[in-house]
Amino acid sequence: MGAYFAEVWRSRFFWLSLVKMDLQLRYRRSMLGIGWSMLHPLASTVVLCVAFHEILNIPVRTYAPFLMAGLAWWGYVSGVTIQGCQCFVDAESYIRQHSIPMAVYPLRNALGNMIHFLIALTLVTILVWCLRGFDNLEALVVLPFSLVLLLFFGWGVSVLAGYVNTAFRDIQHVTNIGFQVLFYLTPIIYPPSSLAQSRLGQLVACNPLVPFLDIVRQPLIEGTIPPLATFRFATLTTLLVTAAAVLSLNRLQRRVILYL
């Protein structure tokens, strides 16, 4: 596999150009361009903040950054999974014409979503500093490690979702429905403490995505470094997903063309 990933690196100009092309196509003829990556989470935050801050009895200056960070994270996780289902199907013309490693197409998806995630996180950081000051600076040192974990996790998920959806095209529709349910089982619009004594709170506690949310939101919003156990779980999960993706690339990549 070392030679395989060396080939991925040698083809970096190809997959970087694909990422650039995706961004250009997405915002072509748009006046704001990539600024929509900032406006979308901001608009969603305003709407949901107005709707829920009184229900949850949380001050706006506390709830708005909390909510925006959750929505930005959710946009990345749902994006790499749902769009990952199509990563090989959308690249059919390239796959049929070139012998470039298949790993580059899920990487294209993960990098594109990470760029939008970073833009949204920049807006969250500015909002936190404006509303609550600079008390999170020390905790932000762990954020690069969190983002690297999320990038590898997103790549692995894209590989697996792409392979499964290539063989069974209904998977993308099932994934869409599943993520609608999962959104409410993840503490994005509500703090976990609000459900601590309920059955739903027990389900939320078992959600494997929650540690990935915590390693981003706790440094940004709470100004604290997440517990080592949280990082350990997120790292172990990322390693397992990445290992499964690498194994799939090693054994199944030649079969993808049969389903396209």
C-alpha positions as CSV (number, residue, x, y, z in Angstrom):
1,M,0.0,0.0,0.0
2,G,3.0,2.3,0.4
3,A,3.5,2.4,-3.4
4,Y,-0.2,3.0,-3.8
5,F,-0.3,6.1,-1.6
6,A,2.9,7.3,-3.2
7,E,1.0,7.2,-6.5
8,V,-1.8,9.2,-4.8
9,W,0.7,11.8,-3.8
10,R,2.3,12.0,-7.3
11,S,-1.2,12.6,-8.7
12,R,-1.8,15.5,-6.3
13,F,-2.1,18.1,-9.0
14,F,-4.9,16.1,-10.6
15,W,-7.0,15.8,-7.4
16,L,-6.3,19.3,-6.3
17,S,-7.5,20.6,-9.7
18,L,-10.7,18.5,-9.2
19,V,-11.3,20.2,-5.9
20,K,-10.7,23.6,-7.5
21,M,-13.0,22.8,-10.3
22,D,-15.8,21.7,-7.9
23,L,-15.6,25.0,-6.1
24,Q,-15.7,26.9,-9.4
25,L,-18.6,25.0,-10.7
26,R,-20.5,25.3,-7.4
27,Y,-20.2,29.1,-7.3
28,R,-20.1,29.9,-11.0
29,R,-22.2,33.0,-11.9
30,S,-22.7,33.7,-8.2
31,M,-22.1,37.2,-7.0
32,L,-21.0,36.1,-3.5
33,G,-19.1,33.1,-4.7
34,I,-17.5,31.1,-1.9
35,G,-19.0,33.7,0.5
36,W,-22.2,31.5,0.5
37,S,-20.2,29.0,2.6
38,M,-20.3,31.7,5.3
39,L,-23.8,33.0,4.7
40,H,-25.5,29.6,4.8
41,P,-24.5,28.6,8.3
42,L,-25.1,32.2,9.5
43,A,-28.6,32.3,8.1
44,S,-29.4,28.9,9.5
45,T,-28.1,30.0,12.9
46,V,-30.2,33.1,12.9
47,V,-33.4,31.2,12.1
48,L,-32.8,28.3,14.6
49,C,-31.6,30.7,17.2
50,V,-34.8,32.7,17.1
51,A,-36.8,29.5,17.2
52,F,-35.0,27.7,20.0
53,H,-33.1,30.0,22.3
54,E,-36.2,30.8,24.3
55,I,-37.4,27.2,24.3
56,L,-34.1,26.0,25.7
57,N,-33.8,29.1,27.9
58,I,-30.3,29.9,26.7
59,P,-29.1,33.5,26.1
60,V,-28.5,34.4,22.5
61,R,-24.9,35.3,23.0
62,T,-24.3,31.8,24.4
63,Y,-26.6,29.9,22.1
64,A,-25.6,31.5,18.7
65,P,-21.9,30.3,18.7
66,F,-22.9,26.9,20.1
67,L,-25.5,26.4,17.4
68,M,-23.3,27.7,14.5
69,A,-20.4,25.5,15.5
70,G,-22.7,22.5,15.5
71,L,-24.3,23.3,12.1
72,A,-20.8,23.9,10.5
73,W,-19.7,20.5,11.9
74,W,-22.9,18.8,10.7
75,G,-22.5,20.3,7.3
76,Y,-19.1,18.6,7.0
77,V,-20.0,15.2,8.4
78,S,-23.2,14.9,6.4
79,G,-21.5,16.3,3.3
80,V,-18.7,13.8,3.2
81,T,-21.1,10.9,3.8
82,I,-24.0,11.8,1.5
83,Q,-21.8,13.3,-1.3
84,G,-19.4,10.4,-0.7
85,C,-22.0,8.0,-1.9
86,Q,-21.6,9.5,-5.4
87,C,-17.8,10.0,-5.4
88,F,-17.2,7.1,-7.7
89,V,-20.3,7.5,-9.8
90,D,-19.6,11.2,-10.5
91,A,-16.1,10.3,-11.4
92,E,-17.0,7.6,-13.9
93,S,-15.5,9.3,-16.9
94,Y,-12.2,9.8,-15.1
95,I,-12.2,6.2,-13.9
96,R,-12.8,4.8,-17.3
97,Q,-10.1,6.8,-19.0
98,H,-7.3,7.0,-16.4
99,S,-5.5,4.5,-14.1
100,I,-5.2,7.1,-11.3
101,P,-5.7,5.5,-7.8
102,M,-9.3,5.3,-6.7
103,A,-8.5,6.9,-3.4
104,V,-8.3,10.4,-5.0
105,Y,-12.0,10.6,-5.7
106,P,-13.1,10.3,-2.0
107,L,-10.2,12.6,-1.2
108,R,-11.6,15.1,-3.6
109,N,-14.9,15.0,-1.7
110,A,-13.3,15.2,1.8
111,L,-11.1,18.1,0.9
112,G,-14.0,20.1,-0.8
113,N,-16.2,19.7,2.3
114,M,-13.2,20.5,4.6
115,I,-12.7,23.8,2.8
116,H,-16.3,24.8,3.4
117,F,-16.0,23.6,7.0
118,L,-12.9,25.8,7.6
119,I,-14.7,28.8,6.2
120,A,-17.6,28.2,8.5
121,L,-15.3,27.6,11.5
122,T,-13.6,30.9,10.8
123,L,-16.9,32.7,11.0
124,V,-17.7,30.8,14.3
125,T,-14.4,31.9,15.8
126,I,-15.0,35.5,14.9
127,L,-18.5,35.3,16.4
128,V,-17.1,33.8,19.6
129,W,-14.4,36.5,19.9
130,C,-17.0,39.2,19.3
131,L,-19.5,37.9,21.8
132,R,-17.4,36.3,24.5
133,G,-13.8,37.6,24.1
134,F,-10.6,35.7,23.6
135,D,-10.8,33.2,26.4
136,N,-10.5,30.2,24.1
137,L,-7.1,30.9,22.6
138,E,-5.2,28.3,24.7
139,A,-7.7,25.6,23.9
140,L,-7.5,26.3,20.2
141,V,-4.1,24.6,20.0
142,V,-5.8,21.2,19.8
143,L,-8.1,22.3,16.9
144,P,-5.6,21.4,14.1
145,F,-5.4,17.8,15.4
146,S,-9.2,17.7,15.6
147,L,-9.4,18.8,11.9
148,V,-6.9,16.3,10.8
149,L,-8.9,13.5,12.5
150,L,-12.1,14.8,10.8
151,L,-10.3,14.9,7.4
152,F,-9.1,11.3,7.7
153,F,-12.5,10.2,9.1
154,G,-14.3,12.0,6.2
155,W,-12.0,10.3,3.6
156,G,-12.6,6.9,5.1
157,V,-16.4,7.4,5.2
158,S,-16.4,8.6,1.6
159,V,-14.5,5.5,0.4
160,L,-16.9,3.1,2.2
161,A,-20.1,5.0,1.2
162,G,-18.8,5.3,-2.4
163,Y,-18.2,1.6,-2.7
164,V,-21.5,0.5,-1.2
165,N,-23.5,3.1,-3.2
166,T,-21.8,2.1,-6.5
167,A,-23.1,-1.5,-6.1
168,F,-26.5,-0.6,-4.5
169,R,-27.7,2.8,-5.7
170,D,-30.5,3.0,-3.1
171,I,-27.9,3.5,-0.4
172,Q,-27.7,7.3,-1.0
173,H,-31.5,7.7,-0.4
174,V,-31.3,5.6,2.7
175,T,-28.4,7.7,3.9
176,N,-30.3,10.9,3.4
177,I,-33.2,9.6,5.5
178,G,-30.8,8.2,8.1
179,F,-29.0,11.6,8.5
180,Q,-32.4,13.3,9.0
181,V,-32.9,11.1,12.0
182,L,-29.3,11.3,13.2
183,F,-29.5,15.1,13.2
184,Y,-31.9,15.0,16.1
185,L,-29.9,12.3,17.9
186,T,-26.8,14.6,17.8
187,P,-26.6,17.5,20.2
188,I,-26.4,20.2,17.5
189,I,-29.4,22.4,18.3
190,Y,-29.6,21.5,22.0
191,P,-26.9,21.0,24.7
192,P,-26.5,17.4,25.9
193,S,-27.3,18.4,29.5
194,S,-30.9,19.3,28.5
195,L,-31.6,15.6,27.8
196,A,-29.5,14.0,30.5
197,Q,-32.4,12.5,32.4
198,S,-34.4,11.3,29.4
199,R,-34.4,8.2,27.2
200,L,-33.3,10.3,24.2
201,G,-30.4,11.5,26.3
202,Q,-29.3,7.8,26.6
203,L,-29.4,7.5,22.8
204,V,-27.4,10.7,22.3
205,A,-24.8,9.4,24.8
206,C,-24.4,6.3,22.5
207,N,-24.0,8.3,19.3
208,P,-20.5,7.6,18.0
209,L,-20.4,11.0,16.2
210,V,-20.7,13.0,19.5
211,P,-16.9,12.8,20.3
212,F,-16.1,14.2,16.9
213,L,-18.4,17.1,17.6
214,D,-16.9,17.6,21.0
215,I,-13.3,17.8,19.8
216,V,-14.3,20.8,17.7
217,R,-17.0,22.6,19.7
218,Q,-15.4,22.4,23.2
219,P,-12.2,24.2,22.2
220,L,-14.1,26.8,20.2
221,I,-17.1,27.4,22.3
222,E,-16.3,26.4,25.9
223,G,-12.6,27.3,25.7
224,T,-11.6,24.0,27.2
225,I,-9.5,21.1,25.9
226,P,-11.7,18.0,25.5
227,P,-11.0,15.0,27.8
228,L,-8.3,12.6,26.7
229,A,-11.0,9.8,26.5
230,T,-12.9,11.9,23.9
231,F,-9.8,12.2,21.7
232,R,-9.0,8.5,22.3
233,F,-12.4,7.4,21.1
234,A,-12.3,9.8,18.1
235,T,-8.8,8.6,17.1
236,L,-9.7,4.9,17.5
237,T,-12.8,5.4,15.4
238,T,-10.9,7.2,12.7
239,L,-8.2,4.5,12.6
240,L,-10.9,1.8,12.3
241,V,-12.7,3.6,9.5
242,T,-9.5,4.5,7.7
243,A,-8.3,0.9,8.0
244,A,-11.6,-0.4,6.5
245,A,-11.3,2.1,3.7
246,V,-7.7,1.1,2.9
247,L,-8.8,-2.6,3.0
248,S,-11.6,-1.8,0.6
249,L,-9.3,0.0,-1.8
250,N,-6.9,-3.0,-1.7
251,R,-9.5,-5.6,-2.4
252,L,-12.4,-4.0,-4.2
253,Q,-11.3,-1.1,-6.3
254,R,-11.0,-3.1,-9.5
255,R,-14.7,-4.1,-9.2
256,V,-16.0,-0.6,-9.1
257,I,-15.9,-0.3,-12.9
258,L,-18.2,-3.3,-13.2
259,Y,-21.0,-1.4,-11.4
260,L,-20.6,2.0,-13.2
